[in-house]
């Protein structure tokens, strides 16, 4: 039996229309790369996004074709988030922090037809444009005539008023992101209007980020990274004031924006919040009001969450992947579960429970693991905003199970309340003498020492035990803890045989999105230990 409900399509168009109708005077504040501040409204955003859509349609953009962006967080990028899909195209955000060879590969593989680029990023474009194959390039804030590219603002100014926009289906592609490519070539994920709409709607609930029209949202996650976690869509849908900081997310700039724009909610990776904490500790500055923050990209330590709380910055942790649009779980702590302060912090530092409509199961070689908070297995996901394949890469179908679940590659435990806790990536677990050691747990424990700024734990070869843990540490300025001090910290959670060797370095390598690049650490340190093992024999 077919229902009597209307067949109303879940697309980005009604989300933008709602903001322009009900919140037309609500501000969007942008710090531009030249440090100037621009202010516009949702009415203005709607007008310019539709101009962009008509201009692209007049330029011959066909439904499903990709338009790339190479831009910081500002108004024009938000226009592209909506304007390109309104024209039937797919917004493909290029990660400007990737090396030129990867950028060229990604643009060519995606078959990007047009590009919109910030003028300040033209030097980056120069490094890969010959490999990309763009048909036309539009420059935002064009500042000189030293290139042959077109003016983005002129494109919008001359948009024909009678250009016809296509009828959109919720199953049409709307956005595209590529994975970071830390293992093999980057892989493309094509998001539908429906996936983005449902992802946005779910995040507004009280058990998730609870974003509303009363919020002022500071976007510290780049708009070129996994759709800026979907937050520009969420904020627009509910009519929240948006603050887009451009390229500057240093602690002083972040705090200035929080004060000047009365920010109530911000989101960014742990390294951003670590810098904010260090700055607040050093200068004694205080925020005029508490704020909520969403932390994702990599897991924050319990020590960081506690420090943030002391400064009136209250964290929620989310977890997901490019393949999950990206958010799949949220760590919130109801009183019925977190009965003590220690439990609350422990739960905030977990990956939390799945968001509504996302299903998770935890599998090891014996089948689905019990919900005991101890047994480890790979977490697999399915849901309406989880990818079912990669773009133009059918050979990578083994990332999905025969019954349709996505293999995340993350090793977790699950407790009786449904809280997931990542203990490692499948490739990062340390197996010593036949026993597993979680590198994530070891890193978090080491970060509890007041003298440690960053920590990475990896497996290195050992002639007797197969593998042993090596902790690679960045000490805070003026500190270098002794091994005995660090062992004492670890002794609360780790047996004596699990204790690592220690190496201090000036900095740790990170991916373009701020995650620890453990593959580089393994390559650097494992060779040395392999040579030592051979010599020992």
HELIX and SHEET records of a PDB file:
HELIX    1   1 UNK A   12  UNK A   22  1                                  11    
HELIX    2   2 UNK A   42  UNK A   58  1                                  17    
HELIX    3   3 UNK A   75  UNK A   86  1                                  12    
HELIX    4   4 UNK A  100  UNK A  110  1                                  11    
HELIX    5   5 UNK A  119  UNK A  121  5                                   3    
HELIX    6   6 UNK A  122  UNK A  126  1                                   5    
HELIX    7   7 UNK A  129  UNK A  132  1                                   4    
HELIX    8   8 UNK A  152  UNK A  157  1                                   6    
HELIX    9   9 UNK A  193  UNK A  203  1                                  11    
HELIX   10  10 UNK A  226  UNK A  230  5                                   5    
HELIX   11  11 UNK A  231  UNK A  238  1                                   8    
HELIX   12  12 UNK A  251  UNK A  260  1                                  10    
HELIX   13  13 UNK A  270  UNK A  283  1                                  14    
HELIX   14  14 UNK A  302  UNK A  310  1                                   9    
HELIX   15  15 UNK A  322  UNK A  324  5                                   3    
HELIX   16  16 UNK A  341  UNK A  348  1                                   8    
HELIX   17  17 UNK A  394  UNK A  399  5                                   6    
HELIX   18  18 UNK A  439  UNK A  446  1                                   8    
HELIX   19  19 UNK A  483  UNK A  490  1                                   8    
HELIX   20  20 UNK A  496  UNK A  498  5                                   3    
HELIX   21  21 UNK A  518  UNK A  536  1                                  19    
SHEET    1   A 9 UNK A  37  UNK A  41  0                                        
SHEET    2   A 9 UNK A  27  UNK A  31 -1                                        
SHEET    3   A 9 UNK A 241  UNK A 244  1                                        
SHEET    4   A 9 UNK A 216  UNK A 219  1                                        
SHEET    5   A 9 UNK A 265  UNK A 268  1                                        
SHEET    6   A 9 UNK A 291  UNK A 295  1                                        
SHEET    7   A 9 UNK A 313  UNK A 321  1                                        
SHEET    8   A 9 UNK A 326  UNK A 331 -1                                        
SHEET    9   A 9 UNK A 353  UNK A 354 -1                                        
SHEET    1   B 7 UNK A 150  UNK A 151  0                                        
SHEET    2   B 7 UNK A 136  UNK A 140  1                                        
SHEET    3   B 7 UNK A 112  UNK A 118  1                                        
SHEET    4   B 7 UNK A  66  UNK A  70  1                                        
SHEET    5   B 7 UNK A  90  UNK A  93  1                                        
SHEET    6   B 7 UNK A 173  UNK A 178  1                                        
SHEET    7   B 7 UNK A 188  UNK A 192 -1                                        
SHEET    1   C 5 UNK A 367  UNK A 368  0                                        
SHEET    2   C 5 UNK A 359  UNK A 364 -1                                        
SHEET    3   C 5 UNK A 377  UNK A 382 -1                                        
SHEET    4   C 5 UNK A 406  UNK A 414 -1                                        
SHEET    5   C 5 UNK A 420  UNK A 425 -1                                        
SHEET    1   D 2 UNK A 430  UNK A 432  0                                        
SHEET    2   D 2 UNK A 435  UNK A 437 -1                                        
SHEET    1   E 3 UNK A 452  UNK A 462  0                                        
SHEET    2   E 3 UNK A 466  UNK A 475 -1                                        
SHEET    3   E 3 UNK A 501  UNK A 504  1                                        
END                                                                             
